[in-house]
Amino acid sequence: MSQTDVEAYLRRFQECADTASLLEYIRLKDGDAARYQKAFQVLLPVFDPVHHGEYPRYHDLDLKELSEYENEIVFIASRMAQSDKADLQSCGAELLRLVRKKD
C-alpha cells in the first residue's frame, strides 16, 4: 500500500471523525491499534456526540483514564486539531487542554 493510500485514512478521520479510519492509519503505520482502540473508548463522551452533531460531553471524561492513555490521546487530539473542520479543531484543542490540565 502506498504512502498516499495510508495518508487517506488520516484525512478521512480529519474530515469526519471516523475513528475506524484513524485506527487503520495507526495499524498501517505499525502502531499499537489496540491501545488506540481503548483510548477511543475513553473518548466516547467526545466522539459519540460529535458523530450526532452534538456538543462533546467533556465533563463525562475520566481524568484517570485520560492519564492512562495520554500518549494515544495526545496523538488523536493533535490530529483533530490539524483538521480543516472547525468543530474537530476545537475538540482536539480542548482534549489537549484537558490532558495537560490533569498534571
Buried (B, 14 or more C-beta within 10 A) or exposed (E): EEEEEBEBBBBBBBEBBBBEBBBBBBBBEEBEBEBBBBBBEBBEBBBEBBEEEEEBEBEEBEEEBBEBBBEBBBBBBEBBBEBEBEBBBBBBBBBBEBBEEEE
